[in-house]
Amino acid sequence: MQKDHLLEKKEALDALNNAKFGWFHIKACLVSGIGFFTDAYDLFIIQLAVIMIGMVYYHDEVRDGDTIIKKADKLYPVSETLLKQSALIGTLIGQLLFGYLADLLGRKKMYGTELLIIVFTTITSAFASNTASPNGLTVVGMLIIWRFFLGIGIGGDYPLSAIITSEFANTKNRGAMIAAVFAMQGFGILTGSIVSLLVLLSFNNQLNNGDPFNYLQVDHIWRIIVAFGAVPGLVAIYFRMTIPETPRFTMDIKGDVEKGTRNIQQVLQQDDTTFADSNQEEKKFKEQKPSFRELKQYLSKWKNGKVLLGTAMAWFALDVGFYGINLNQSTILKQIGFGGGSNLTQYEILKQAIYGNLITSALGTVPGYWLTVLFVDKWGRKSIQIMGFVALTILFLVMGLCKDILGQFLFITLYTLANLFNNFGPNATTFIIPGEVFPTRYRSTCHGISAAAGKLGAIISQVWFLGLGADNFKAIMLTFAIFMMIGLAFTFLIPETKGKSLEEISQGQEQSNQIIPR
């Protein structure tokens, strides 16, 4: 009986691996991708929001005789760092928590929960305000709390979306499918800039009515652009709640080969069985839920442990640079005179900051993601990751050592190229590879660990940025270059997964292939 079920399982998974790319694959990418669109929008919109919050809630009063002139200022460096850090810390926790729970309870049970958290905390963030008590929380304190919980939801999306897409994909297009899901981050970042620009332009008359510091209008702007992040999430919640459990989880962990086979047939439209069908008699098998003890034994073997070390450290090193430049983009561009200037009005300051984000995301970020989609199944994940780390090392070295002689145009060109090779490189592949290289019973947990290592790098980069200060630009860029070289070194611990099924990748590794009848 065990042999029959193993044969049935192999035939069913072969059909899934060799299936033609169809509507269900597109739907899986869209349902997962809309979450990443929301994640990126919510994570990175904060870099524009902090400028506006600083204008509204942090300003100096300068006297000119008897006249009080209010001068627009910015958040204190520690407050700004905490505001950016809170979501990253929450994301790290969410990646570990949801990664483990998806292996323990199932991908379907957890999918949608994280999006509910994101939508709720995005709305509450938009309504954050100072408390009535003089010693109570400020608006920044409230935002720090809500963005921490927002981060937990965003963190859950990383392992869940990667694993669900990977386990439903065919072998030929699996890399492109996972990359397409992650590429929605680029559209999320770009949309953040577009929405900010449109909202700013709609307040043009109010901000240029003779009052150079119209705090009330700016307060409305940042709340509107933050709240917009809930809209795409609301659209996707229903579809996430109704997506079926992945056949690999059903077979490998729940031990129900027959149900997994029927779900594959339904996905491939080979019969009219529904996912919810419970009337058909089926044999039950013992669930083989993963445990920490088994995971420890699995990783204690160097051939397995080195892969997790490679995926985690490459992601860690990458995010030091990726979040270092993306969460501080407006600050970095000011170093070359873009978006700065003491004589600019609030409107001009905000418009230049948004234009800077718009240029780099439209010309570098978005194209980089989709170049990965185009080439990842042709060139391979590892090759693209190596190429990206090499290019980023060179670019950060040049920007750090030659900033004063580059000029504004050349610097923005190099900065845009850095965004391009971040995403046509390790930012995409560090997300793809952990969703493929581990067995089903540990896949989500190990993806969560790898992603959490990345967020640890992002947190460290913000502390480093605060410690050095934006004026010490050369040291910051050279530090980023060193971390890119570290990521490059650890990439060589990772196997190439191009053209291999998930079962072939896991072959020879301990996994839940044994099916025990009750």
CORDAZI-V284403 format. One record per pair of residues at least 4 apart in sequence whose C-alpha atoms are under 8 Angstrom apart, sorted by the first residue. I is the first residue (numbers start at 0). J is the second residue. Records with the same first field share a line. If there is no record, write none. Layout:
BEGIN
I=J ; J
END
This chain:
BEGIN
0=4
1=5 ; 513 ; 514 ; 515 ; 516
2=6
3=7
4=8 ; 256 ; 514
5=9 ; 512 ; 514
6=10
7=11 ; 256 ; 260
8=12 ; 250 ; 256 ; 260
9=13
10=14
11=15 ; 260 ; 263 ; 264
12=16 ; 260 ; 263
13=17
14=18
15=167 ; 168 ; 169 ; 263 ; 267
16=168 ; 169 ; 170 ; 171 ; 500
17=169 ; 170 ; 171
18=169 ; 267
19=169
20=24 ; 169 ; 172
21=25
22=26
23=27 ; 266 ; 267
24=28 ; 167 ; 168 ; 176
25=29
26=30
27=31 ; 164 ; 167
28=32 ; 164 ; 176 ; 177 ; 179 ; 180
29=33 ; 180
30=34 ; 235 ; 238 ; 239
31=35 ; 160 ; 164 ; 180 ; 239
32=36 ; 160 ; 179 ; 180 ; 181 ; 182 ; 183
33=37 ; 180 ; 183 ; 231 ; 232 ; 235
34=38 ; 114 ; 156 ; 231 ; 232 ; 235
35=39 ; 156 ; 180 ; 181 ; 183 ; 184 ; 187
36=40 ; 183 ; 184 ; 185 ; 186 ; 187 ; 188 ; 231
37=41 ; 184 ; 187 ; 228 ; 229 ; 231 ; 232
38=42 ; 117 ; 153 ; 184 ; 187
39=43 ; 184 ; 185 ; 187 ; 188
40=44 ; 184 ; 187 ; 188 ; 190 ; 191 ; 228
41=45 ; 121 ; 225 ; 228
42=86
43=47 ; 188 ; 191 ; 325 ; 326
44=48 ; 188 ; 191 ; 192 ; 224 ; 225
45=49 ; 83 ; 225 ; 326
46=50 ; 83 ; 326 ; 327 ; 328 ; 329
47=51 ; 329 ; 349 ; 352 ; 353
48=52 ; 221 ; 225
49=53 ; 73 ; 74 ; 79
50=54 ; 73 ; 74 ; 349
51=55 ; 217 ; 218 ; 220 ; 221 ; 349
52=56 ; 57 ; 73 ; 74 ; 217 ; 218 ; 221
53=57 ; 58 ; 71 ; 72 ; 73 ; 74
54=58 ; 71 ; 72 ; 73 ; 212 ; 214 ; 217 ; 345
55=71 ; 214 ; 215 ; 217 ; 218
57=71 ; 72 ; 73 ; 74
58=69 ; 70 ; 71 ; 72 ; 73
59=69 ; 70 ; 71 ; 72
60=67 ; 68 ; 69 ; 70
61=67 ; 68 ; 69 ; 70
62=66 ; 67 ; 68
63=67 ; 68
69=212
70=212
71=212 ; 345
74=78 ; 79
75=79
76=80 ; 465
77=81 ; 465
78=82 ; 139
79=83
80=84 ; 461 ; 462 ; 465
81=85 ; 143
82=86 ; 139 ; 142 ; 143 ; 146
83=87 ; 326 ; 461
84=88 ; 458 ; 461
85=89 ; 143 ; 144 ; 146 ; 147 ; 150
86=90 ; 143 ; 146 ; 147 ; 148 ; 149 ; 150 ; 151
87=91 ; 147 ; 150 ; 454 ; 457 ; 458
88=92 ; 147 ; 150 ; 454 ; 455 ; 458
89=93 ; 146 ; 147 ; 148 ; 149 ; 150 ; 151 ; 152 ; 154
90=94 ; 147 ; 149 ; 150 ; 151 ; 152 ; 153 ; 154 ; 155 ; 451 ; 454
91=95 ; 150 ; 151 ; 154 ; 450 ; 451 ; 452 ; 454 ; 455
92=96 ; 151 ; 154 ; 451
93=97 ; 98 ; 150 ; 151 ; 152 ; 153 ; 154 ; 155
94=98 ; 151 ; 154 ; 155 ; 156 ; 157 ; 158 ; 447 ; 448 ; 450 ; 451
95=99 ; 154 ; 155 ; 444 ; 447 ; 448 ; 451
96=100 ; 155 ; 447
97=101 ; 109 ; 154 ; 155 ; 158 ; 159 ; 447
98=102 ; 155 ; 158 ; 159 ; 443 ; 444 ; 445 ; 446 ; 447 ; 448
99=103 ; 443 ; 444 ; 447
100=104 ; 105 ; 109 ; 444
101=105 ; 106 ; 107 ; 108 ; 109 ; 159 ; 443 ; 444
102=106 ; 288 ; 289 ; 439 ; 440 ; 441 ; 442 ; 443 ; 444
103=288 ; 289
104=108 ; 109
105=109 ; 244 ; 248
106=110 ; 159 ; 163 ; 244 ; 245 ; 248
107=240 ; 242 ; 243 ; 244 ; 245
109=113 ; 159
110=114 ; 159 ; 239 ; 240
111=115 ; 236 ; 237 ; 239 ; 240
112=116 ; 152
113=117 ; 151 ; 152 ; 153 ; 155 ; 156
114=118 ; 152 ; 153 ; 156 ; 232 ; 236
115=119 ; 152 ; 232 ; 236
116=120 ; 148 ; 149 ; 151 ; 152
117=121 ; 148 ; 149 ; 150 ; 152 ; 153 ; 229 ; 232
118=122 ; 228 ; 229 ; 230 ; 232 ; 233
119=123 ; 229
120=124 ; 145 ; 146 ; 148 ; 149
121=125 ; 145 ; 146 ; 149 ; 225 ; 226 ; 228 ; 229
122=126 ; 225 ; 226 ; 229
123=127 ; 145
124=141 ; 142 ; 145 ; 146 ; 225 ; 226
125=221 ; 222 ; 223 ; 225 ; 226
126=222
127=138 ; 141 ; 142
128=137 ; 138 ; 139 ; 141
129=135 ; 136 ; 137 ; 138 ; 141
130=135 ; 136 ; 137 ; 138
131=135
132=136
136=140 ; 141
137=141
138=142
139=143
140=144
141=145
142=146
143=147
144=148
145=149
146=150
147=151
148=152
149=153
150=154
151=155
152=156
153=157
154=158
155=159
156=160
157=161 ; 430 ; 446 ; 447 ; 450
158=162 ; 434 ; 443 ; 444 ; 446 ; 447 ; 450
159=163 ; 443
160=164 ; 180
161=165 ; 177 ; 180 ; 430 ; 431 ; 434
162=166 ; 434 ; 435 ; 442 ; 443
163=167 ; 245
164=168 ; 173 ; 176 ; 177
165=173 ; 176 ; 177 ; 434 ; 435
166=245 ; 246 ; 247 ; 501
167=245 ; 246
168=172 ; 173 ; 176
169=173 ; 500
170=498 ; 499 ; 500 ; 501
171=376 ; 498
172=176 ; 376
173=177 ; 376
174=178 ; 372 ; 375 ; 376 ; 380 ; 431 ; 497
175=179 ; 371 ; 372 ; 373 ; 374 ; 375 ; 376
176=180 ; 372
177=181 ; 431
178=182 ; 368 ; 369 ; 371 ; 372 ; 375 ; 427 ; 428 ; 431
179=183 ; 368 ; 369 ; 372
181=368 ; 427 ; 430
182=186 ; 365 ; 368 ; 369 ; 372 ; 427
183=187
184=188
185=189 ; 360 ; 364 ; 365 ; 368
186=190 ; 365
187=191
188=192 ; 360
189=193 ; 356 ; 357 ; 360 ; 361 ; 365
190=194
191=195 ; 224
192=196 ; 353 ; 354 ; 356 ; 357
193=197 ; 357
194=198 ; 224
195=199 ; 220 ; 224 ; 353
196=200 ; 350 ; 353 ; 354
197=201
198=202 ; 220 ; 223 ; 224
199=203 ; 220 ; 346 ; 349 ; 350
202=206 ; 216 ; 220
203=207 ; 346
204=208
205=213 ; 216
206=210 ; 211 ; 212 ; 213 ; 216 ; 345 ; 346
207=211 ; 346
211=344 ; 345
212=344 ; 345
213=217
214=218
215=219
216=220
217=221
218=222
219=223
220=224
221=225
222=226
223=227
224=228
226=230
228=232
229=233
230=234
231=235
232=236
235=239
236=240
237=241
238=242
243=262 ; 274
244=248 ; 249
245=249 ; 259
246=250 ; 258 ; 259 ; 260 ; 262 ; 263
247=251 ; 252 ; 259 ; 439
248=252 ; 253 ; 439 ; 440
249=253 ; 254 ; 255 ; 256 ; 258 ; 259
250=254 ; 255 ; 256 ; 258 ; 259
251=255 ; 287 ; 439 ; 440 ; 511 ; 512 ; 514
252=286 ; 287 ; 288 ; 289 ; 439 ; 440 ; 511
253=284 ; 285 ; 286 ; 287 ; 288
254=283 ; 284 ; 285 ; 286 ; 287 ; 514 ; 515
255=259 ; 282 ; 283 ; 284
256=260
257=261 ; 281 ; 282
258=262 ; 281
259=263
260=264
261=265 ; 272 ; 274
262=266 ; 272 ; 273 ; 274
263=267
264=268 ; 269 ; 270 ; 272
265=269 ; 270 ; 271 ; 272 ; 273 ; 274
272=276
283=516 ; 517
284=514 ; 515 ; 516 ; 517
285=514 ; 515 ; 516 ; 517
287=511
288=440
289=293 ; 294 ; 440 ; 441
290=294
291=295
292=296
293=297
294=298 ; 441
295=299
296=300
297=303 ; 304 ; 509
298=303 ; 304 ; 307
299=303 ; 304
300=304
301=305
302=306
303=307 ; 508
304=308
305=309 ; 492 ; 493
306=310 ; 436 ; 492 ; 493 ; 494
307=311 ; 433 ; 445 ; 449
308=312 ; 489 ; 492
309=313 ; 489 ; 490 ; 491 ; 492 ; 493
310=314 ; 429 ; 432 ; 433 ; 449 ; 489 ; 490 ; 493
311=315 ; 448 ; 449 ; 450 ; 451 ; 452 ; 453
312=316 ; 449 ; 452 ; 453 ; 486 ; 489
313=317 ; 425 ; 429 ; 453 ; 485 ; 486 ; 487 ; 489 ; 490
314=318 ; 425 ; 426 ; 429 ; 449 ; 450 ; 452 ; 453 ; 456 ; 486
315=319 ; 449 ; 450 ; 452 ; 453 ; 454 ; 455 ; 456 ; 457 ; 486
316=320 ; 453 ; 456 ; 482 ; 483 ; 485 ; 486
317=321 ; 425 ; 426 ; 453 ; 456 ; 482 ; 483 ; 486
318=322 ; 323 ; 426 ; 453 ; 454 ; 456 ; 457 ; 460
319=323 ; 453 ; 456 ; 457 ; 458 ; 459 ; 460 ; 479 ; 482
320=324 ; 457 ; 460 ; 479 ; 480 ; 482 ; 483
321=325 ; 421 ; 426 ; 457
322=326 ; 327 ; 457 ; 460 ; 461
323=327 ; 457 ; 460 ; 461 ; 464
324=328 ; 331
327=331
328=332 ; 356
329=333 ; 338 ; 352 ; 355 ; 356
330=334 ; 469
331=335 ; 469 ; 472
332=336 ; 337 ; 338 ; 355 ; 411
333=337 ; 338 ; 339
334=469 ; 470 ; 472
335=406 ; 407 ; 410
336=340 ; 407
337=351 ; 352 ; 355 ; 407
338=347 ; 348 ; 349 ; 350 ; 351 ; 352 ; 355
339=343 ; 348
343=347 ; 348
344=348
345=349
346=350
347=351
348=352
349=353
350=354
351=355
352=356
353=357
354=358
355=359
356=360
357=361
358=362 ; 363 ; 415
359=363 ; 364 ; 411 ; 414 ; 415 ; 418
360=364 ; 365 ; 415 ; 418
361=365 ; 366
362=366 ; 415 ; 419
363=367 ; 415 ; 416 ; 417 ; 418 ; 419 ; 420
364=368 ; 415 ; 418 ; 419 ; 421 ; 422
365=369 ; 419 ; 422
366=370 ; 419 ; 423
367=371 ; 418 ; 419 ; 420 ; 421 ; 422 ; 423 ; 424
368=372 ; 419 ; 422 ; 423 ; 427
369=373 ; 423
370=374 ; 423
371=375 ; 383 ; 422 ; 423 ; 424 ; 427
372=376
374=378 ; 379
375=379 ; 380 ; 383 ; 497
376=380 ; 497 ; 498
377=497
378=382 ; 383
379=383 ; 495 ; 496 ; 497
380=384 ; 428 ; 431 ; 432 ; 495 ; 496 ; 497
381=385 ; 428 ; 490 ; 493 ; 494 ; 495
382=386
383=387 ; 423 ; 424 ; 425 ; 428
384=388 ; 424 ; 425 ; 428 ; 429 ; 487 ; 490
385=389 ; 424 ; 425 ; 487 ; 490
386=390 ; 424
387=391 ; 420 ; 421 ; 423 ; 424 ; 425
388=392 ; 420 ; 421 ; 424 ; 425 ; 483 ; 484 ; 486 ; 487
389=393 ; 483 ; 484 ; 487
390=394 ; 417 ; 420
391=395 ; 417 ; 420 ; 421 ; 480 ; 483
392=396 ; 479 ; 480 ; 481 ; 483 ; 484
393=397 ; 480
394=398 ; 413 ; 414 ; 416 ; 417 ; 480
395=399 ; 417 ; 476 ; 477 ; 479 ; 480
396=400 ; 476 ; 477 ; 480
397=401 ; 402
398=402 ; 410 ; 413 ; 414 ; 473 ; 476
399=472 ; 473 ; 474 ; 475 ; 476 ; 477
400=473 ; 477
401=405
402=406 ; 410 ; 473
405=409 ; 410
406=410
407=411
408=412
409=413
410=414
411=415
412=416
413=417
414=418
415=419
416=420
417=421
418=422
419=423
420=424 ; 425
421=425 ; 426 ; 427
422=426 ; 427
423=427
424=428
425=429
426=430
427=431
428=432
429=433
430=434 ; 450
431=435
432=436 ; 496
433=437 ; 442 ; 445 ; 446 ; 449
434=442 ; 443 ; 446
435=442 ; 496 ; 501 ; 504
436=442 ; 494 ; 496 ; 501 ; 504 ; 505
437=441 ; 442 ; 445 ; 504 ; 505
438=442 ; 501 ; 502 ; 505 ; 508 ; 509 ; 510
439=443 ; 510 ; 511
440=510 ; 511
441=445
442=446
443=447
444=448
445=449
446=450
447=451
448=452
449=453
450=454
451=455
452=456
453=457
454=458
455=459
456=460
457=461
458=462
459=463
460=464
461=465
462=466
463=467
464=468 ; 469 ; 475
465=469
467=471 ; 474 ; 475
468=472
471=475
472=476
473=477
474=478
475=479
476=480
477=481
478=482
479=483
480=484
481=485
482=486
483=487
484=488
485=489
486=490
487=491
489=493
496=504
499=503 ; 504
500=504
501=505
502=506
505=509 ; 510
END
